[in-house]
Amino acid sequence: MIGLIGMLAGEILYEAAKFIIMILLLVCSVFVGGALRKKSDAKKAAKEASSNITE
């Protein structure tokens, strides 16, 4: 019986750690995606501004 309780606690800790890691990966991907989007928008705006100057 004691072994089963220890195994249950281990499973709970494993699932909790897995959940936290997945949440952290999701948050990191949102930040990276936002940074890439800003960089892309800035590049697009600079290209548009340079094409407006030559016209």
mmCIF file as gemmi writes it, N, C-alpha and C atoms, coordinates in Angstrom:
data_model
loop_
_atom_site.group_PDB
_atom_site.id
_atom_site.type_symbol
_atom_site.label_atom_id
_atom_site.label_alt_id
_atom_site.label_comp_id
_atom_site.label_asym_id
_atom_site.label_entity_id
_atom_site.label_seq_id
_atom_site.pdbx_PDB_ins_code
_atom_site.Cartn_x
_atom_site.Cartn_y
_atom_site.Cartn_z
_atom_site.occupancy
_atom_site.B_iso_or_equiv
_atom_site.pdbx_formal_charge
_atom_site.auth_seq_id
_atom_site.auth_asym_id
_atom_site.pdbx_PDB_model_num
ATOM 1 N N . MET Axp A 1 ? 0.825 -1.205 0 1 0 ? 1 A 1
ATOM 2 C CA . MET Axp A 1 ? 0 0 0 1 0 ? 1 A 1
ATOM 3 C C . MET Axp A 1 ? 0.864 1.261 0 1 0 ? 1 A 1
ATOM 4 N N . ILE Axp A 2 ? 1.923 1.248 0.818 1 0 ? 2 A 1
ATOM 5 C CA . ILE Axp A 2 ? 2.811 2.416 0.889 1 0 ? 2 A 1
ATOM 6 C C . ILE Axp A 2 ? 3.47 2.655 -0.468 1 0 ? 2 A 1
ATOM 7 N N . GLY Axp A 3 ? 3.845 1.579 -1.132 1 0 ? 3 A 1
ATOM 8 C CA . GLY Axp A 3 ? 4.47 1.705 -2.448 1 0 ? 3 A 1
ATOM 9 C C . GLY Axp A 3 ? 3.54 2.343 -3.462 1 0 ? 3 A 1
ATOM 10 N N . LEU Axp A 4 ? 2.263 2.01 -3.379 1 0 ? 4 A 1
ATOM 11 C CA . LEU Axp A 4 ? 1.292 2.589 -4.308 1 0 ? 4 A 1
ATOM 12 C C . LEU Axp A 4 ? 1.114 4.075 -4.073 1 0 ? 4 A 1
ATOM 13 N N . ILE Axp A 5 ? 1.111 4.487 -2.808 1 0 ? 5 A 1
ATOM 14 C CA . ILE Axp A 5 ? 0.965 5.913 -2.493 1 0 ? 5 A 1
ATOM 15 C C . ILE Axp A 5 ? 2.186 6.685 -2.981 1 0 ? 5 A 1
ATOM 16 N N . GLY Axp A 6 ? 3.368 6.098 -2.791 1 0 ? 6 A 1
ATOM 17 C CA . GLY Axp A 6 ? 4.587 6.735 -3.278 1 0 ? 6 A 1
ATOM 18 C C . GLY Axp A 6 ? 4.597 6.832 -4.788 1 0 ? 6 A 1
ATOM 19 N N . MET Axp A 7 ? 4.103 5.784 -5.44 1 0 ? 7 A 1
ATOM 20 C CA . MET Axp A 7 ? 4.039 5.796 -6.894 1 0 ? 7 A 1
ATOM 21 C C . MET Axp A 7 ? 3.031 6.839 -7.381 1 0 ? 7 A 1
ATOM 22 N N . LEU Axp A 8 ? 1.912 6.971 -6.675 1 0 ? 8 A 1
ATOM 23 C CA . LEU Axp A 8 ? 0.913 7.974 -7.031 1 0 ? 8 A 1
ATOM 24 C C . LEU Axp A 8 ? 1.486 9.383 -6.884 1 0 ? 8 A 1
ATOM 25 N N . ALA Axp A 9 ? 2.212 9.608 -5.799 1 0 ? 9 A 1
ATOM 26 C CA . ALA Axp A 9 ? 2.822 10.922 -5.596 1 0 ? 9 A 1
ATOM 27 C C . ALA Axp A 9 ? 3.847 11.21 -6.691 1 0 ? 9 A 1
ATOM 28 N N . GLY Axp A 10 ? 4.602 10.207 -7.067 1 0 ? 10 A 1
ATOM 29 C CA . GLY Axp A 10 ? 5.578 10.371 -8.151 1 0 ? 10 A 1
ATOM 30 C C . GLY Axp A 10 ? 4.906 10.699 -9.47 1 0 ? 10 A 1
ATOM 31 N N . GLU Axp A 11 ? 3.797 10.041 -9.752 1 0 ? 11 A 1
ATOM 32 C CA . GLU Axp A 11 ? 3.05 10.326 -10.984 1 0 ? 11 A 1
ATOM 33 C C . GLU Axp A 11 ? 2.483 11.744 -10.978 1 0 ? 11 A 1
ATOM 34 N N . ILE Axp A 12 ? 1.979 12.164 -9.833 1 0 ? 12 A 1
ATOM 35 C CA . ILE Axp A 12 ? 1.432 13.527 -9.719 1 0 ? 12 A 1
ATOM 36 C C . ILE Axp A 12 ? 2.535 14.55 -9.939 1 0 ? 12 A 1
ATOM 37 N N . LEU Axp A 13 ? 3.69 14.335 -9.335 1 0 ? 13 A 1
ATOM 38 C CA . LEU Axp A 13 ? 4.814 15.265 -9.52 1 0 ? 13 A 1
ATOM 39 C C . LEU Axp A 13 ? 5.286 15.268 -10.971 1 0 ? 13 A 1
ATOM 40 N N . TYR Axp A 14 ? 5.324 14.105 -11.592 1 0 ? 14 A 1
ATOM 41 C CA . TYR Axp A 14 ? 5.737 14.011 -12.991 1 0 ? 14 A 1
ATOM 42 C C . TYR Axp A 14 ? 4.774 14.783 -13.895 1 0 ? 14 A 1
ATOM 43 N N . GLU Axp A 15 ? 3.479 14.579 -13.698 1 0 ? 15 A 1
ATOM 44 C CA . GLU Axp A 15 ? 2.494 15.273 -14.525 1 0 ? 15 A 1
ATOM 45 C C . GLU Axp A 15 ? 2.519 16.781 -14.272 1 0 ? 15 A 1
ATOM 46 N N . ALA Axp A 16 ? 2.718 17.192 -13.014 1 0 ? 16 A 1
ATOM 47 C CA . ALA Axp A 16 ? 2.791 18.618 -12.701 1 0 ? 16 A 1
ATOM 48 C C . ALA Axp A 16 ? 4.012 19.249 -13.364 1 0 ? 16 A 1
ATOM 49 N N . ALA Axp A 17 ? 5.151 18.56 -13.309 1 0 ? 17 A 1
ATOM 50 C CA . ALA Axp A 17 ? 6.366 19.082 -13.945 1 0 ? 17 A 1
ATOM 51 C C . ALA Axp A 17 ? 6.184 19.171 -15.458 1 0 ? 17 A 1
ATOM 52 N N . LYS Axp A 18 ? 5.552 18.158 -16.035 1 0 ? 18 A 1
ATOM 53 C CA . LYS Axp A 18 ? 5.3 18.16 -17.477 1 0 ? 18 A 1
ATOM 54 C C . LYS Axp A 18 ? 4.374 19.321 -17.856 1 0 ? 18 A 1
ATOM 55 N N . PHE Axp A 19 ? 3.363 19.576 -17.053 1 0 ? 19 A 1
ATOM 56 C CA . PHE Axp A 19 ? 2.433 20.673 -17.307 1 0 ? 19 A 1
ATOM 57 C C . PHE Axp A 19 ? 3.15 22.02 -17.238 1 0 ? 19 A 1
ATOM 58 N N . ILE Axp A 20 ? 3.986 22.199 -16.233 1 0 ? 20 A 1
ATOM 59 C CA . ILE Axp A 20 ? 4.72 23.465 -16.077 1 0 ? 20 A 1
ATOM 60 C C . ILE Axp A 20 ? 5.657 23.674 -17.252 1 0 ? 20 A 1
ATOM 61 N N . ILE Axp A 21 ? 6.331 22.619 -17.692 1 0 ? 21 A 1
ATOM 62 C CA . ILE Axp A 21 ? 7.24 22.745 -18.838 1 0 ? 21 A 1
ATOM 63 C C . ILE Axp A 21 ? 6.467 23.116 -20.097 1 0 ? 21 A 1
ATOM 64 N N . MET Axp A 22 ? 5.308 22.521 -20.301 1 0 ? 22 A 1
ATOM 65 C CA . MET Axp A 22 ? 4.497 22.851 -21.481 1 0 ? 22 A 1
ATOM 66 C C . MET Axp A 22 ? 4.023 24.305 -21.434 1 0 ? 22 A 1
ATOM 67 N N . ILE Axp A 23 ? 3.62 24.785 -20.266 1 0 ? 23 A 1
ATOM 68 C CA . ILE Axp A 23 ? 3.205 26.18 -20.128 1 0 ? 23 A 1
ATOM 69 C C . ILE Axp A 23 ? 4.38 27.112 -20.417 1 0 ? 23 A 1
ATOM 70 N N . LEU Axp A 24 ? 5.556 26.781 -19.899 1 0 ? 24 A 1
ATOM 71 C CA . LEU Axp A 24 ? 6.737 27.607 -20.156 1 0 ? 24 A 1
ATOM 72 C C . LEU Axp A 24 ? 7.098 27.627 -21.638 1 0 ? 24 A 1
ATOM 73 N N . LEU Axp A 25 ? 6.995 26.486 -22.303 1 0 ? 25 A 1
ATOM 74 C CA . LEU Axp A 25 ? 7.255 26.451 -23.747 1 0 ? 25 A 1
ATOM 75 C C . LEU Axp A 25 ? 6.246 27.293 -24.515 1 0 ? 25 A 1
ATOM 76 N N . LEU Axp A 26 ? 4.997 27.257 -24.093 1 0 ? 26 A 1
ATOM 77 C CA . LEU Axp A 26 ? 3.969 28.061 -24.744 1 0 ? 26 A 1
ATOM 78 C C . LEU Axp A 26 ? 4.258 29.552 -24.57 1 0 ? 26 A 1
ATOM 79 N N . VAL Axp A 27 ? 4.622 29.963 -23.364 1 0 ? 27 A 1
ATOM 80 C CA . VAL Axp A 27 ? 4.927 31.372 -23.096 1 0 ? 27 A 1
ATOM 81 C C . VAL Axp A 27 ? 6.142 31.819 -23.906 1 0 ? 27 A 1
ATOM 82 N N . CYS Axp A 28 ? 7.181 30.976 -23.942 1 0 ? 28 A 1
ATOM 83 C CA . CYS Axp A 28 ? 8.38 31.321 -24.718 1 0 ? 28 A 1
ATOM 84 C C . CYS Axp A 28 ? 8.057 31.449 -26.202 1 0 ? 28 A 1
ATOM 85 N N . SER Axp A 29 ? 7.231 30.562 -26.707 1 0 ? 29 A 1
ATOM 86 C CA . SER Axp A 29 ? 6.896 30.637 -28.129 1 0 ? 29 A 1
ATOM 87 C C . SER Axp A 29 ? 6.087 31.888 -28.454 1 0 ? 29 A 1
ATOM 88 N N . VAL Axp A 30 ? 5.245 32.326 -27.52 1 0 ? 30 A 1
ATOM 89 C CA . VAL Axp A 30 ? 4.499 33.567 -27.739 1 0 ? 30 A 1
ATOM 90 C C . VAL Axp A 30 ? 5.453 34.755 -27.803 1 0 ? 30 A 1
ATOM 91 N N . PHE Axp A 31 ? 6.428 34.801 -26.896 1 0 ? 31 A 1
ATOM 92 C CA . PHE Axp A 31 ? 7.388 35.901 -26.909 1 0 ? 31 A 1
ATOM 93 C C . PHE Axp A 31 ? 8.254 35.889 -28.166 1 0 ? 31 A 1
ATOM 94 N N . VAL Axp A 32 ? 8.709 34.715 -28.578 1 0 ? 32 A 1
ATOM 95 C CA . VAL Axp A 32 ? 9.531 34.619 -29.789 1 0 ? 32 A 1
ATOM 96 C C . VAL Axp A 32 ? 8.704 35.012 -31.016 1 0 ? 32 A 1
ATOM 97 N N . GLY Axp A 33 ? 7.467 34.553 -31.065 1 0 ? 33 A 1
ATOM 98 C CA . GLY Axp A 33 ? 6.599 34.912 -32.183 1 0 ? 33 A 1
ATOM 99 C C . GLY Axp A 33 ? 6.339 36.407 -32.243 1 0 ? 33 A 1
ATOM 100 N N . GLY Axp A 34 ? 6.143 37.024 -31.084 1 0 ? 34 A 1
ATOM 101 C CA . GLY Axp A 34 ? 5.944 38.475 -31.041 1 0 ? 34 A 1
ATOM 102 C C . GLY Axp A 34 ? 7.172 39.231 -31.511 1 0 ? 34 A 1
ATOM 103 N N . ALA Axp A 35 ? 8.346 38.766 -31.097 1 0 ? 35 A 1
ATOM 104 C CA . ALA Axp A 35 ? 9.584 39.423 -31.514 1 0 ? 35 A 1
ATOM 105 C C . ALA Axp A 35 ? 9.786 39.287 -33.016 1 0 ? 35 A 1
ATOM 106 N N . LEU Axp A 36 ? 9.522 38.099 -33.548 1 0 ? 36 A 1
ATOM 107 C CA . LEU Axp A 36 ? 9.665 37.908 -34.992 1 0 ? 36 A 1
ATOM 108 C C . LEU Axp A 36 ? 8.656 38.75 -35.76 1 0 ? 36 A 1
ATOM 109 N N . ARG Axp A 37 ? 7.456 38.875 -35.224 1 0 ? 37 A 1
ATOM 110 C CA . ARG Axp A 37 ? 6.431 39.676 -35.89 1 0 ? 37 A 1
ATOM 111 C C . ARG Axp A 37 ? 6.837 41.147 -35.921 1 0 ? 37 A 1
ATOM 112 N N . LYS Axp A 38 ? 7.369 41.659 -34.8 1 0 ? 38 A 1
ATOM 113 C CA . LYS Axp A 38 ? 7.818 43.056 -34.76 1 0 ? 38 A 1
ATOM 114 C C . LYS Axp A 38 ? 8.944 43.294 -35.753 1 0 ? 38 A 1
ATOM 115 N N . LYS Axp A 39 ? 9.875 42.332 -35.827 1 0 ? 39 A 1
ATOM 116 C CA . LYS Axp A 39 ? 10.992 42.462 -36.748 1 0 ? 39 A 1
ATOM 117 C C . LYS Axp A 39 ? 10.494 42.46 -38.19 1 0 ? 39 A 1
ATOM 118 N N . SER Axp A 40 ? 9.558 41.581 -38.496 1 0 ? 40 A 1
ATOM 119 C CA . SER Axp A 40 ? 8.996 41.505 -39.838 1 0 ? 40 A 1
ATOM 120 C C . SER Axp A 40 ? 8.235 42.78 -40.187 1 0 ? 40 A 1
ATOM 121 N N . ASP Axp A 41 ? 7.445 43.29 -39.237 1 0 ? 41 A 1
ATOM 122 C CA . ASP Axp A 41 ? 6.696 44.52 -39.487 1 0 ? 41 A 1
ATOM 123 C C . ASP Axp A 41 ? 7.63 45.71 -39.686 1 0 ? 41 A 1
ATOM 124 N N . ALA Axp A 42 ? 8.71 45.758 -38.906 1 0 ? 42 A 1
ATOM 125 C CA . ALA Axp A 42 ? 9.666 46.857 -39.048 1 0 ? 42 A 1
ATOM 126 C C . ALA Axp A 42 ? 10.35 46.796 -40.41 1 0 ? 42 A 1
ATOM 127 N N . LYS Axp A 43 ? 10.708 45.588 -40.838 1 0 ? 43 A 1
ATOM 128 C CA . LYS Axp A 43 ? 11.354 45.435 -42.145 1 0 ? 43 A 1
ATOM 129 C C . LYS Axp A 43 ? 10.391 45.84 -43.262 1 0 ? 43 A 1
ATOM 130 N N . LYS Axp A 44 ? 9.128 45.453 -43.121 1 0 ? 44 A 1
ATOM 131 C CA . LYS Axp A 44 ? 8.118 45.79 -44.123 1 0 ? 44 A 1
ATOM 132 C C . LYS Axp A 44 ? 7.886 47.299 -44.171 1 0 ? 44 A 1
ATOM 133 N N . ALA Axp A 45 ? 7.851 47.94 -43.005 1 0 ? 45 A 1
ATOM 134 C CA . ALA Axp A 45 ? 7.643 49.387 -42.949 1 0 ? 45 A 1
ATOM 135 C C . ALA Axp A 45 ? 8.831 50.131 -43.55 1 0 ? 45 A 1
ATOM 136 N N . ALA Axp A 46 ? 10.037 49.652 -43.29 1 0 ? 46 A 1
ATOM 137 C CA . ALA Axp A 46 ? 11.23 50.299 -43.854 1 0 ? 46 A 1
ATOM 138 C C . ALA Axp A 46 ? 11.245 50.153 -45.376 1 0 ? 46 A 1
ATOM 139 N N . LYS Axp A 47 ? 10.85 48.998 -45.859 1 0 ? 47 A 1
ATOM 140 C CA . LYS Axp A 47 ? 10.816 48.779 -47.302 1 0 ? 47 A 1
ATOM 141 C C . LYS Axp A 47 ? 9.757 49.67 -47.944 1 0 ? 47 A 1
ATOM 142 N N . GLU Axp A 48 ? 8.616 49.79 -47.285 1 0 ? 48 A 1
ATOM 143 C CA . GLU Axp A 48 ? 7.545 50.631 -47.797 1 0 ? 48 A 1
ATOM 144 C C . GLU Axp A 48 ? 7.946 52.114 -47.783 1 0 ? 48 A 1
ATOM 145 N N . ALA Axp A 49 ? 8.65 52.505 -46.726 1 0 ? 49 A 1
ATOM 146 C CA . ALA Axp A 49 ? 9.093 53.901 -46.632 1 0 ? 49 A 1
ATOM 147 C C . ALA Axp A 49 ? 10.122 54.216 -47.708 1 0 ? 49 A 1
ATOM 148 N N . SER Axp A 50 ? 11.009 53.275 -47.986 1 0 ? 50 A 1
ATOM 149 C CA . SER Axp A 50 ? 12.019 53.529 -49.013 1 0 ? 50 A 1
ATOM 150 C C . SER Axp A 50 ? 11.384 53.559 -50.407 1 0 ? 50 A 1
ATOM 151 N N . SER Axp A 51 ? 10.343 52.778 -50.618 1 0 ? 51 A 1
ATOM 152 C CA . SER Axp A 51 ? 9.686 52.817 -51.925 1 0 ? 51 A 1
ATOM 153 C C . SER Axp A 51 ? 8.879 54.096 -52.089 1 0 ? 51 A 1
ATOM 154 N N . ASN Axp A 52 ? 8.371 54.66 -50.993 1 0 ? 52 A 1
ATOM 155 C CA . ASN Axp A 52 ? 7.638 55.931 -51.075 1 0 ? 52 A 1
ATOM 156 C C . ASN Axp A 52 ? 8.567 57.102 -51.345 1 0 ? 52 A 1
ATOM 157 N N . ILE Axp A 53 ? 9.801 57.028 -50.88 1 0 ? 53 A 1
ATOM 158 C CA . ILE Axp A 53 ? 10.762 58.1 -51.087 1 0 ? 53 A 1
ATOM 159 C C . ILE Axp A 53 ? 11.176 58.168 -52.556 1 0 ? 53 A 1
ATOM 160 N N . THR Axp A 54 ? 11.347 57.013 -53.193 1 0 ? 54 A 1
ATOM 161 C CA . THR Axp A 54 ? 11.806 56.99 -54.58 1 0 ? 54 A 1
ATOM 162 C C . THR Axp A 54 ? 10.706 57.385 -55.559 1 0 ? 54 A 1
ATOM 163 N N . GLU Axp A 55 ? 9.47 57.336 -55.122 1 0 ? 55 A 1
ATOM 164 C CA . GLU Axp A 55 ? 8.379 57.684 -56.035 1 0 ? 55 A 1
ATOM 165 C C . GLU Axp A 55 ? 8.165 59.149 -56.162 1 0 ? 55 A 1
